[in-house]
Amino acid sequence: MINIIEEFRQYKNEENAEKQAAYLRHQFEFIGLKTPERRLLAKDFLKKKRQISKLIGSLFLNFGICLSVNFNIWL
């Protein structure tokens, strides 16, 4: 699964990253994304992640019910 930092790094802006790093005396690594770009990327990423979480939850719920039904039959 893709992590959000990897997603941000795909859109790295070297010029902005250098300015941001200089502002904080090169103490941290920066990707160079400004807030509007970062929010848009995060929104898309979280939307995909929510869809995957819902799918996994649905599969777990359905599989869990099947397991409990099958387990109860054997008791």
C-alpha positions in Angstrom: 0.0 0.0 0.0 1.3 3.5 -0.9 2.0 5.7 2.0 1.0 9.4 1.9 4.6 10.6 2.1 5.5 8.6 -1.0 2.5 10.0 -2.8 3.7 13.6 -1.9 7.2 12.8 -3.1 5.9 12.0 -6.5 4.9 15.7 -6.8 8.1 17.2 -5.1 8.9 20.8 -6.0 12.7 21.2 -5.6 12.6 25.0 -5.7 10.0 25.3 -2.9 11.7 22.5 -0.9 15.0 24.5 -0.9 13.2 27.6 0.3 11.3 25.8 3.0 14.5 24.0 4.2 16.4 27.3 4.3 13.6 28.9 6.3 14.2 26.3 9.0 18.0 26.4 8.6 18.1 23.0 6.8 17.1 21.1 9.9 14.4 19.0 8.1 13.7 17.5 4.8 11.0 19.2 2.8 9.0 18.1 -0.2 8.1 21.5 -1.4 4.4 21.2 -1.6 2.3 24.2 -0.7 -0.9 23.9 1.3 -3.4 23.9 -1.6 -1.5 21.2 -3.5 -0.9 19.1 -0.3 -4.6 19.3 0.6 -5.7 18.1 -2.8 -3.3 15.2 -2.8 -4.2 14.3 0.8 -7.9 14.4 -0.1 -7.5 12.0 -3.0 -5.3 9.7 -0.9 -7.7 9.6 2.0 -10.6 9.0 -0.3 -8.9 5.9 -1.8 -7.9 4.7 1.7 -11.5 5.0 3.0 -12.7 3.0 0.1 -10.2 0.3 0.8 -11.0 0.3 4.5 -14.7 0.0 3.8 -14.1 -2.9 1.5 -11.9 -4.7 4.1 -14.4 -4.0 6.8 -17.2 -5.4 4.6 -15.2 -8.5 3.8 -14.3 -9.0 7.5 -17.9 -8.6 8.6 -19.2 -11.0 6.0 -16.4 -13.5 6.6 -16.8 -13.2 10.3 -20.6 -13.9 10.1 -19.8 -16.9 7.9 -17.3 -18.2 10.4 -19.7 -17.8 13.4 -22.5 -19.5 11.5 -20.3 -22.4 10.5 -18.7 -22.6 13.9 -22.2 -22.7 15.6 -23.3 -25.5 13.3 -20.4 -27.6 14.7 -21.2 -26.9 18.3 
